[in-house]
């Protein structure tokens, strides 16, 4: 990209002024930058602040009446209140008998009119960003109740880094009554040309015209005369050929906002932005904002899932609707041993495992055994069942046939019996029965053979579309039986040894590799699982159930998601109502943010099986992930809770309660989530389900942490750590270790927190999971920020940002940018901080992230206060405090109240500050967080100083020093140093030099650094050391320009004024009766004027003057 402004142009100023002229005894004109409709713009040296500004001298003929002059002045002062990184900042307005001018930031760049894009296709990203910035600037102007009225390329500046700045705010509106022309016709809406009727919609028309010219190089209506322009804009359509061909994503943007009538254009800036950014950019939403674990006991899939490919291959390549035939549904009755015998229990479990393996590839839908058992328990039925009980059981389960089993242990033999009953006929006929006595070693082979006979009776073998699986040789049956027994008994050593022997003895059997892969995947041994699945794919019969399942899982592990999707679809085309298979596929879809398709799969199951609580539980979890919390709670989870309660399924009910806790937590209702997690944990403990206990303990610990119950949180998290270690679940272990780090962070133990974050980082590095690793990078970046080690913080945050972009991880990207925004606040880059918080807040709101949205809004309110917009900041913070208290989030409520106290003290509203301090000292509101407690003490010291209670302030300061020695808090420590210096000044004592540690922090933390420079400058000014003051001002000026702080800027200008007044030394810096001081004060926002006057009457400022 290049600029035509790069060549110095020789111009003649229409204002009649020339370089070298000094205006207001302060500004020396350096060179003419350009002429506009309303005057000439010069580059000027500010001889007070020793910096360069842009200075616009208005044409004298425009200000011939007092009304016109006053209107221009009012518009400029209103425009001065706008604080936005894409709006040029206006400084001061000057009026004399000879001329009127105002000053603003000088931008080293070019106008958009002279911007030249080197290559349109390669510059698309630049155009996109320029468009975003122009829309954001226009929105910021409108939010202040201002219409720009003359948006055009000539009123837009673009810096070398592609930062855009909108200029001439409100001037067009001010000049309308004087010149009867308030726009540049080529870019103006037709209603403006007709009646000069300006509106937000007419500004949007100008935005679209400007961007159209930037892209195409021409205007949408390139006519020379005003009449021709008006006629064309009302009667013709703009030529969008180039847009359609090269940039179709912007077609709607231009067709809508170049419409002839204002009501046809975008209704607001949000719509404008939506149309500009509507190019297909799939966004992945990830349910890990609070590290919550939603998963039930199903097989875990890798969470490092890549972006879903938009062009998904279909099974048959056509769009015809397929009619799905409901499969035969069979309920398998549980077997209860006559005597509680360990060996008999093991054989019963063996039969169930083999039976499931034998039937899973058939076109028979099997109702899970556990669900049948809990339904029997709920009904109070005991075997053998009567015909009436069989019918009731079948109706409740939705079963067509019922398979009963009996197993009796006879020394080394087993008496085995099966009965298959038809439930759809009135008389419940027996379709098939078999009874055999077999050797224990051949039990699995006999069960497999019996299931083959059963399928023949049902005329249902392999599901349609699936190849026949390779039968298990009789020689392999005893070894296979040993492996299955070891798996049912969770005997890891016996299982792995048996699998190894099975693979060595029968290397071409897929079943051994499948069992090994399943075992390793459940234990997160990803490499071993991948190797075993690869072998299973190699030896399984092509296109059989085992082949497709192994291939699907292998593809997921290898991040070949399109291929995995195809395999799952082929399986589900053959077995569309297989619950476990569907849930596994839904997990894959959810991890890729394909929530609509995932919901469709679950809804299909729900229509055929309305009594299966697991389906509704998974629908509830899916609704939580997409932010549809009310539907998740009121519809799906409520249904799951009712069904699990009826079935007396404690594990399922516990999982549902845990999901309800997550739902409450997502809505910020932390108090309501606690009892759900506690009840879930109790139920998991009753059924001794370790994975559930770990999950509920971790979630409970986190919520207790947020509520400030640190002791209970510590206990719950430590217990969760033990559970996860027993499970060898490194994912859960890493998340919970992070929570322990967060706990130490809340307690102010930052180095301990850093250790925990490093430990979690080490765990995730071994997992080689880029998604999980991003969480650790974010935590480490934040803790280094808190420790004021900014360089190290930025290293981790930049890595996290890059990883989040690659993964299309929207949530992590929002988190990273919010921390970077906080870092920008401390570095004095307030404009960049504003932009980052605004964008991240909008993105968070778009995907229903309550916590991240609130964080962004709160920091925007804090920035508004720093810019002198005290009323706006106060109203917003009071609203956020109310929200936090309603949501029982005391941590956030205390933080926002501390910010509010700081705002009141900053604006000299000490009575309001005292009221808030009194509220914070109440027992129910007193901070439990150590940093918040010490911040409260520091604010209390400021309050005592403001009321001249220096003795109490000194005592409080000594206590604060002791507290920070015991538990260091770097940034608070440097704030304590600054308040110590202010207290020294109030007591007539000299200031002390900062320590090396303080100096290092002051270099990074610009707000504190500016205050330190100001204190030193005041001392130097009071002693008449002009050279020292100038030196300190020169250090402050670049920081002030970046921070755009009205308040600090005014303070330094005030000091400079004191030194420039001849009587300053005699009157102890009292210059408030001078015209220059009154002009300075008048250029402050009204609220800041009142604050300054109030502060002048407090001991804080009086002592500074002394």
N, C-alpha and C positions, 0 to 999 in steps of 0.2 A: 504494500500500500504506500502511496506517495502523496504529496500535497503540492498544489500549485502555489501555496503560501510560502514554500521553502525559499523562493526567490524574493529578495527584498524589493518592495515596490515603492516608488516615489509618489507620494500622494499629497494633495493639498487639502488641508483641513477646512471643512465647510464652516467650522466655528470661528475661523480666523486666528486661532492660536498656533503657536509654533514651538518646536522643541527648545528647551531651556527656560521656558516660562515657569514661574513659581506661583502656585495657587494656594490661597489660604495660609501663606507663610509655612507651608508644610510639604506640598507636593511639587516636585520638579518634573516637568514633562520631558521624557527621553526621546520618544519617537511616536509618530502617528501609526496606529495599527490599522485604522480603516474608518470609512464614513458610512453612516447608516441613515435611515429615514429621519431619525430624531437628533442626530448630532455626530460628533467625532469621538473616536475612542483612541486614547493614548496609552502607551506604557509610561508609568510615572514612578519616581523614587519617593517613598515615604520617608521624609527626613527625620521624623520622630522615631519610627520603629525600625528604620534602616532595612527596609525591604521594598520590593517592587509590587505595584498594584496596577490594575487596569482602571483607567479613569475616563468616564464618559461625560463630555461637555455637551449639554443640551442646546439645541438651536434657540437663539434668543427670541425669534419670532413666534415660538410655540408657547412662550410664557409671558404674554403681554398683559394678562389680567390676574388679579390676586386669586380668583377662583381656579383658574387653570394651574397656577403655581401650586396652590394648596392641594389640588387633586393629584398632581404629579408627585408631590412630596408624600401624600398619604399612601399612594400606590406603591412607591418605593419602600416606605417603611413597613408596609404589610408584607411586601415581597421579602424584606429582610428577615422576617420571622421564619421563613422556610429553611429548614435544615435538612438537606438531602444530598447524597454524594453525586447526584447527576444534575443538580441545579446550581448554577453559579451563585456564589455567596456574595451578597451586597453588604458593604461595610457602612459607609456614612453618606449623608446627603448634605450638600453645602449650597447655600443660597446667599448671594450678595447682589448689589445693584448692577454689577457688571456681568455676572454669569451665574449659572446654576450647573452643578455637576454632582456626580456621585462616584464612589469608588467601589471596586469589587475585586475578587480574586483574579490574579493574572494567570492565565493558562497558556503554557507554551505549546501551541498546536496550530490547527487550522480550522476554518469553518467547514461544515459538511459540504457546502457548495463547491469548495475547491478540492474536496477529497477525491482521489482517483484510485479505484480498485484495480490492482495489477491484473488479476484474473478472476472473473466473476465466480467461476465454479469453485476455485480454491479459496475464495474469500467468503464463501457462504457462512462459515462459522462467525466471521467478523461481522457480517451483516446481521446475523441473528442476534449477536450480543449488542450491537448498536441499537437494534430495534427494541430489545428488552429494556435497555437503559432509557431510551426515549419515552417509552410507555410508562416506565417507573417515574421519570421526571414529571411527565404530564399528570400522572395520578397524584404525585406529591403536591403539585400546584393546585389541583382541584380540591384536594383535602383541606386546604387552607381557605377555601371559598374564593379562589382567584381563577379567572379565565385568562389564558395567555393571550389569545386573540391574534397572534401573529407567528405561529410555529412555521418555520421554513428553514431550509438549509443554511441561510445566512445568519440565523439566530441560534445556531447549534455549533458548538466548538468540539473538536475531537483532538485529544492529546495523543502523544506518541505511543502511549500504552493502550490506545483504543478506548480510553475513558471518555464518555460523552458528557457534555455540559449544556444545559438549556439556559439561554440568556434572555435579557430584555423582558423580565417578568412584569406583567401588568402595564407596561408602558403603552402598548397599543390601546388598551382600554382607557387609560388616562388621556391619551391624545385624541380619542374619538370625537369628543365635543369640540376640540380646538380645530382639528384638521378635517373632520368629517371623513377621514380614511383611517381605518384601524387594522389594516391587514396588508399582506402581499397578495394581490388578486390571484396570481397563478396557482397558489396553494390553498385558496380559501373556498369554503363551501358555498354553494349557490345561494343559500338564504342570506349569507353575509354580504354577498355582492348585491343582492336585491334590496335588503332592508337593514343591513349592518346588525342583524340579530345574532349575537354570539351566544354560544352554549357549549357544554362539554362535547356535544355531538359535532359541533363545527371544529373544535380543536382536534377531535379524532379524525375528521376529514383531512385536516392539514397534516396530521401525523402520517396518514396513509399516502397522501400526495408526496410528502417528503421521502418516505421509504421507497415509494414507487420509482421516483427519479433516481434514488441511490442505486437501485437494482438495474433499471433499464437504461438509465442515462437520458431519459426524456420525461416530460410531464405527461400525466394521463390525458390532459386536454391542452395541447400546445397551440393556443390561438393568441393572436397579438392583441386584438381589441377586447375591451371589457365586455362589450355586448356579445361578441362571438363566444367568449369564454362562458358567459352566463347561459347562453342558448345551448351550447354543447353540453354543459354540465347538467342541464335540466332535461335534455331530450335524447342524449346519446349515452351509450355504454362505453366505459373506458376500454382501451385495447389491452386485453390480458393474454395475448398470444404468447409472449415471452414467459409470462408467469406460468401458464398452463404447461408449456413445454419443458421448462427447466426447473421451476419451483412450484410444483402443484400443491405443496403443503401450505402455501400462502394464498392460494386462489380465493378461498372463502374470506380471508382477512381483507383483501383488496375489494372484492365484489361487494362485501357488506359495508365497508367504511368509505367507499367512494360512491355510495348511493346518493341519489339526488335529494332525498328528503331525510331530515334528521331522525325521524322515528324509525327509519329503516336501518340505521347504523347501530353499532354496539351500544348496549344499554349502559355499560360502565367499564371501568378500566380492567376489571377482572375478566370480562368477556373479551376485551381487546387483547389482553395478554394470552388468554386461552387460545384464541384464533392464531396468534403469532407463533405460539409454541405447539401447535397441534400436529406437527410432523410426527409420524409413528415412532414413538420412543417408549417401548415397553418398560414399565417400572416394576421392580420386584419389591413386594412388601414382605417383611420378615418379622415373625412374631418373636422377637428377641429383645424388644425395647427395654424390658425390665429383667431380661434373663430368665423368663418364665418357661417352665417345662410342662408342656401340655400332653406329651405322649402317654398312651396307655401301655399295656404289656405287649403290644404287637412288635414284630421284628423291626428294629431300627434301620432306617435307610440313611445313607450318608447325607449330612446337611450341606456339604459343599457342592450344591447343585448349580449348574451353570444356567445361563439365560435360555428360556424356552424358545425354540425355533418357531417363528410365526407360521411358516409354511409346513404344516404337519401332513405327512403322507397318510392317506386313508387306506382302509383295507381293500376296498373293491374299486376305488377310483371313480365311483359315481355318487350322485346325491340322492338316490332313491331311498325312501324310508324302508327300513327292514322291519318286518313283523317278528317280534320275539315270542317264541313259544315257551311257556312256563315249564320248567323241568319238573320231574318227579321229586317230591320233597320227602326225605326220610329222617325220622327221629330215631336215634340209637339210645336204647335204655341203658342206664348205668348198671354195673354189677356190684352188689354189696356182698362181701364175704360173710359166710355164716359165723366164723370166728375171726377175731383180729389177729391175723397171721401175716407176718412181714413177707414171707415168701409168696403167699397167695396174693397179697396186695400187689406185689411186683409183677406177678403173672397176669393179673387183671389189667394193669397198666400196659403191659406188653401187648395184650390182645387189642386194647383200644388204639395203641399206636399203629400196629400192623393193619388193623381194620381201616383206620384213617388213610394210611398210605395206599392201601389197595383200592379205595373208593374215590380218591381225590381227582383222578384223571377221568372219571366216568361222568356221564351226563346226568348225574343224580345230585340233587342239592341236599347236603347233609346239615342238619341242625346241630350246632355244637353240643357236645356231651354235657358240658358244664351248665348250659342253658336248660337242657332237659332235666338235669339233676335239681337245679334250683327251682324249676317250675313244680316238680314233684314235691319238693319240700314246702313250697308255698301252698300247694293244694292239700298237703297233709296226707298224700297217698303213700302207701307202702306196698311193695310187691309181694305176691302177684296181684295185678289189678283186675277189677271186675270190668265187664264190658262197658258199663256206664262210665267208669273212671277212664278207660282207654279212650272212649269217645270224647270226653271232656278234655283230656290231655291233648289229643290230636287237634281239637278245635282251637285250644289256646296256643298251641305251637304252630298251627297252620300246616300240619304234616299230612301227607297222603298215605304213607305206610310207616309201620313202626317195627324196629328190629329189637327183639328181646334177647338177652344173653344169660347164660348160666355157666359158672365155672366152679368146679370143686376139685380140690387138691387131694390126690390119692397116692401118697408116698411119692414115687418117681413119675407117676402118671397124672394126667389131668382129664377130668370128665367135662366135656365142652358141649354146650347145646345152643342152637340158634332157632328163633321163631320169627317169621316175617308175617305181620298181620296187615290186612287191607283195611284202611280206616274210611274209605269213601263209600263202602257198601253198608247197607242197613245191618246185616248180620255179622259184620266184621270177620270175613272169612280169613283163614290162615292160608297164605299163598305158598309158603315154603317153610319146612322145618328140617333140622338136622341135629343128630346127637352122636358124638363120638368120644371114645376114650383114646387118648394119644400119649406118646412119650413127651416129657417136658421139652426135650431138645428139639423136637419137631413141631412144637406148637405154632411158631410163626408160619411155617410152610403150610400147615393144615388150615390156619385162618385165611391165608391168601387163597388157597384152593376153594374154600367154602365161599369166599366173597365172589370168586369167578362164577360159581354156580348161582349165587344170589342175583348177579347181574344178568345172567342168562334168563332167569325167571322173569326179571323186570324188563327183559329185552333192551337193556341199556348197557353198552360196553363203553368204548372210548367215545368221548364227546365228539360231535361232528366237526370236521376240520382238523382233528388231531390224529396223528399217526399212532399206531399201537406200540406201547412200550415194550422193551425187551424183557421177557419174563426172567425172574430170578432163578438160577439153576438150583436144583435140590441140594447140590454139594455146598452151596453157599448159604443155605438156610440157617444151619446151626450158628455160624459165625455172625450172620445178620441178626439173629435173635439175641446173641450176647451183646451186640452193640446197642440194639434198641433197649434192652434191659438196663444197660449202663446209663443210657441217656435218660430214661424215665426216673432212675434213681439219682440223677445228677452226680454220678461218679466219674469225674473228669479223667482221672488216670485210666480207669478201665475202658472208658469210652474211646479215648484217643488211641490206646493200645489196640482195641478191637478194630477200630477204623483202619489203623495202619496194617493190621494183619489181613483185613478184608481187601484192601487195595493191593497188597503184595500178592495175595493168593488169587485174586480175580481182578487184575488191573484193567480189564476192559468193561467192568461193570460201573455204570454211572452212579448207582445208588450210594456207594461208599463215599464218593467225592461230594455228592449232594449233602449227605448227612454231616460230613466234615465242614463243608462251606457254611451250612446253616449254623452249626455250633460256633464257628469262629466269628461269623458276622454278629451273632447275638452278643459276643464278648468283645466286639470292636477290634478284633484282630484282622484288620482290613486286608493286609497283604496275603495272609494265609487263606482268607476267604476268597479273594480274587483268584488265587492259584487253583483252589479246589473247584470253583465254579468253571474255570477254564477247562479243567479235566472232565468235568461232568458234561459240558457242552460237546467235548471231543468224542465221548463214548456213548452218550444217550442217542436213542433212535431219533433221526432227524424229524423235526416238527411234532415230536411227542410232547406231552405235558411237561415231563421232566426237562426236556431239551429247551423248550421255550421259557420255562421259569428260570432255569439256570442262566440262559442267555440274557434274559431281562435283568436279572440281578447283577450279572457280570458287567453288562453295559452301564448300569448305574454306577457301579464301583469305578469304572474306567471313564466316567463322565461322558459317555456317548448316549445322550439322552433321547435323541430322535430314534435311535435304534431300540433303546429300552422301551420307549413308548409303543413302537410297532409290535414288539413281542407281547407286551401286556394286552394290547388291543386284540391280537390274534387269540390269546388265551381267553379273554372275556367275550369274544365273538362266539367261542365254543361253549363257554360257561358263564353266561351273562349275569347269573344270579348267585355266583359263588361269593359269599360274604367276605371270607378272609382274603381272597384274591382281589376283590374290589377294594377293600380297605388298604391293601398294599399299594394298589395303583393310585388310590386317592392320596396317599402319602407322597408319592412321587409328584403328582399334579400340584399338590399344595406347596411343595418345596420349590416349585417353579412358578408360583403365583398364578397358576391356571385354575383359579378358584371356581369359575363358572362351570368348567367341565368336571371338576371334582365334585361340586354340588350336584350336578346332573347325575353322576354315577351313584351318589348316595341316595338321591331322591328316588331313583329307579328301584333301588333295594327297598326303600321305605314303603313304596306302593305295593310290593309283593309280600313284605314281612313287617307288618305294623306293630308287632309285639316284640321286636328285637331291640332292646335298649341300646346296644352298642352302636347301631346305625344312628340313632338320635344323638347319642353322645358325640360321635364323630361329626355329625352335622353341626352340633353346638360348638365344637372346637373350631370347625371351619369358619363359622359365623364370627367367632371371636377374632380369628386371624384377619378377616376382612373388615373388622370394625363394626359389624352389625350386632352390637352387644345386646340390645333389647330383644331382638329375635332369638339370639342364642339363649338368653336366660328364660324368657317368657314362653318360648315355644319348644325348642329342642331339648335343652337341659332339664326343663321341668318334666317333659315327657320321659326322658331317660331316668330321671330320679323316681318318678312314679313306678315305672316298669321294674327298675332294679329293686325298689322297696317291696313291690309285690312278690318278686322272685326271691327276696331275702338274700340277694347277691351283695354281700358286704364289699367285696373288692370293686365291683362295678359302681356301686353307690359311692364308694370313697373316691373313685376316679371322677365321677360326676361332680361331687362336692369340690374337689380340687379345681376342676374346670370353672365352677361357679366362683371360686375364689379368684381365679385369674380374671374372669369377666369383671368382677367388682374392682379388682386392682386396675384393670385397663381404664375404668371409668374414674379412677382416682378415689374410689370409696374404700380406703384402706381399713377403716374400722370394721366395715361389713365383711371384708375378705378374711379377717382373722378367724372368726368362728368357723367359717367353711373349711379353712386349712386345718384347724385344730380337730374338727370332727372327722375330716378325711384321714388325718394322721392316726387318730384313734381306731378307725375302722381298719386301716391298713395293718396296724399292729395286731388287731384281733385275728386277722386272717394270716398274719405273719408273711405279708408280701413285702419283701425287702425293697424292691424297686419303687413301689408306691410310698413306702415310709421315707425313702431318700428324697423323692420328689416333693412330698408334702412338707417335710422338715425344711428343705431348702427354701421353698416358697414362703413358708411361715416365717422363717428367719429373716428373709428379706423384708417382708411387710412390717414385722416388729422393728426392724432397723429403721424403716422410713418413719414409723410412728415414734421413734425415740426410745423404745424399750430395749436398751442396748444389752442388758444382762441376759434377758430372755432370748434376744436375737442371737447372742453369742452361743448360748447353750444349744439352740435349735440348729444353728449352722455347723457347730462342731459335731453334733449327732449325725447330721446329713453327710458330713465328710467321712465319718466312720462307715455309714451305710454304703456310700459310693466306692469306698476302698474295698469293702467286702464284695461288691458287685463287679469290681474292676471296671467301673464305668468312668472312663477318663473325661468324657464330655460333661457329665454331671459334676465330677470332681473339679474341673476347671471353673465352671460357672459358680459353684459354691465357694471355691477359693477366692474368686473375685468378690463375692459378697463379703467375705471376711476382710478383704482389703478395703472395701467400702465402709465397713464397720469401723475399722481403725482410722480411716480418713475422717469419718464423722466425729470420732473421739479426739481428733487432732494429732494422732500418732502417724504422721505422714511417712516416716521412714519404715515403720511396720507395714503400713499400707503398701508402700513400694515393694517390700519383700513379698507380700502376698501376690501382688500383680505380676511380679517377676516369676513367681512359682507357677501361676496360671499360664503365663506366657510360655514357660518351659514345657508344660503339659501339652499345650496346643501345638507347639512346634513339633513335638513328637507325633502328634496326630496327623500332621501335614494337611490341615484343613484351613484353607484361606479364609473362609467365612468366620470360623471360630477365632482365628488368629487376629482378625480385625478388631474384635472386642478387646483383646489384650493390648493391642497397639493403641486403641483409644484410651484405655485406662491408664497406661503408662504415660501417654502424652499428657493426660490431664494431671496426673500426680506430679510430673515434672513442672507443669505450669504452676501448680499450687506452691511448689518448692522454689518458684522463681528461677528455675533453670530453663530459660526460654529456648535456648538453642537446642537442647536435648528434647524438649517438648515438641518443637517443630519437626524434628527428625522423625519421631514416632507418628505424629499426626499426619505428616505428608505421606508416610508409608501407608497409614490407615486409609487416607483419602484415595490413594492410587488403587489399593486393593478393593475398596468399596466401589469405585468406578468400574473396575474390571468385572466384579461380581454383579454389577447393577443392584447393589445393596442400598436401597433408598434410606432406610433407617440409620445405618451406620454413617452414611454420607451426611445426614442431617446432624447427627451427634458430633462428628468431626468438625463440621463448619461452625457449630455453636461454640465449641471450645476455641477454635481459631478466632471467632468473633470476640470471645472474652479476652483472648490474648491481644487482639488488636486494640481493645479498650485500654488495656494496661500500657500498650506501646504508643498510645496517643493517636492511633489511626481510627478516629471515631467515625469518619465517613465510611470506611471499609467495614467497620464493625456494624454500622447501621444496615448496610446492604446485606451482609451475611445473615444477620438476625432476621431481617425482613424476609429474605428468600427462604431460609430454613424454616421460619414460622409458617409461611404459606405452604411449603412442601409438607410439613408435619400435619397441618390441618387437612390437607388433601387426602392423607391416608389415615386420618383419625387418630393421631398420636397425641393424646391429651396432655401428657407431661411435657413433651418437647415443644408443643404449641405454646403452653403457658410459660415455659422458660424463655422462649423468643419474645413473647409479648412483654414479659417483665423486664427484660434487658432493654427493650426498645423504650419502655417507660423510664428506666434509669437514664438512658442516653438523652431522653427529652429533658430530664431534670438537669443534666450536665450542660445542656445547651441553653438553660434559662427558661424553658417552658414548664414552670413550676406547677401551674394549675393542672395542665394536662397530665403531668407525671403523678401528681397527688391523686387525682380522680382514678387513674388506672391502677395505682398501687393499692388504694383502698378497696377497689373492686377485686383485685387478686387476693387480698387478705381474706375478704369475705368468702370467695370461692374456696380457698384452702381450708378455712375453718369449717365450711359446710361439708367438705369432703374428708374431714377429720385428718388433715395433713398438717400437724403442728410444725413440722420442720420448715415447710414452705411458708406457712403463716408467719413464723418468727422471722425468717429471712426477709420477707417483704416488709415487715414492720420495721426492721432495722434499717432497711433502705429508706423507708418513709421518714424515720427520725433524722437520718443523714440529710435528706432533702430539706426538711424543715429547718435544721440548723444551718444548712448552706444558704437558705433564703431568709435567714433571720426570723423565722417564725417559731420563736423559742417557747411560747405558750403551748402551741400544738405539739412541739417536740417533747415537752414535759409530760403532756397527757399520754403520748404513746410510750414514753419511758416507764410511766407508772403502770400501764397495762402490761408491759413486758416483765415487770418485776412481780406481777401476780403469780402465785404458785402454779396455776394451770397453764400459764403462758410462758413461764420462765424457761429459757433455752436449756435443752439437755445436751446439745452439741457444744463441745468445748470452745471452738472458734467463735460460735455465736455468743457464748457467755462472755468471752474476753472482748468481743466487739461491743457488746452492751456496756461493759465497764468503760471502754474507751469513749463511747458516745456520752456516757454519764459525766466523764471528766470534762468534755467539751461544754456540756450544759452548765456544770459548776463554774467553769471559767467565764462563760457568758454572763453569769449572774454575779460575778466578782467574788465568789466563794472560793478564794485561792487556797485556803488552808485545807478544806475538804478535798479540793482537786488534787493537792499535793499528796494527801494520804491515799487517795484512790490510785494515783499514779504509782506510788511505791508498791501497793498491793499488786497492781498489774505487772510491774517489773518482776516481782517475785514469781507470779504465775507463769510468765513467759520464760523465765529462767528454768522452771521445772519442766515445762512443756513448750518448746519453741514453736512459734508460728511466724515464719519469716516476714510475711507482708504486714502482719499486725505489729511486729517488732519495729519495723521502720516507721509505721504510723505512730507508734509510741514515742519514737525518737523525735518526730516532728512536733507532737503535742508537748513534749518536754521542752523543746526550744521555744514554743509559744508561751508556755508557762514561765520560762526564764525571763522572757521579754516583759511579761506582765508584772513580774516581781522585780524588774530593774536589774536583772542579772545578765551576763553575756551568754551568747549561744555557744554551744560546743560543737566541735567538728564531728562529722559522722565517722563511725568505724569503717574498716575495710569491708565488712559484711554489709553494713548499711549502704555504703557507696556502691557496691555491686548491685544491690537491689534497686537503688535509686536510678541507676543507669537504665534499667529495664522498665520500671514502673513510672510512666510519664506523668500521670496525675500527681503522684507524690513528689516527683522530681520538680515539677512546675511550682508546687507549693514551697519546696525548699529554696528554689531560686528566688521566689517572691519574698520569702522571709529574709534572705540574705540581702536582696535589693532594698528592702525597707530599712534595714539596719544601715546599709551604706548610704542611702538617701538621707536618713536622719542625721548622719554625721557629715553630710556634704561631700561624700566621695563620689563625684560625678563619673569618674573613669571606671570605678568598680560597678556602678549601676549600669553603665553602658555595656560593659563586658558581660554582665549577667543577662541583660536584655537581649544581647546578640545570641546568647545560648538559648534563650527562651523562644525567640521568634520562630525558628523552623518548627519547633515542637507545637507552638500555638497554631501555626498555619495548618499543620496536619490534624490537630485535634479539633479545630474550628470551635474553640471554647469562647463564647462571648465573655464569660465571667473572668477567666484568667487574662484574656486579652485586654479587657477593660482595666484590670488591676495594674498591668504593666504600663498601659498608656497613661494611667493616672500618675504613676511614679515618674514617667518621663515628663509629663506636664509639670509636675512639681519642680523638677530640676530645671525646666525651661523658663519658669517664672522667676523673675528677678527677686521677688519678695518671699520666695519659698522658704529660705533659711530663717528669715526673721519671724515668720508666722508659723513655724513648726509644721510645714507642709499643708497648712490650711489654704487651699486654693479654690474652695467651693464657690467663692463669689466671682470667679473669673468667667468670662464668656466661653472660653475654650472648654472649661470643665463642664459648663451647662450643656454645651454641644455634645461632649462625650457622653454625659449622662442621658441625654435625650435619645441618643442612638442605641442605648440598651433597650431590650424589651421592657414593657411597662412593669412586669413583675420583678425583673432584675433591678430596675430603678428603685422600687420600693424596698427591695431587699438591701440594696446598698445603703440607702438612707437609714434604714433600721440598724444595720450593722455599724454605721458611723456613731450611733449613740450607745453602743455596747462597750464594755471594758475591753473586749477582744480587739476592736479596732482602735480604741483610744490608746491602748498600750502600744500598739504598732506605731501610732503617730508619735508617741513619746520616744 
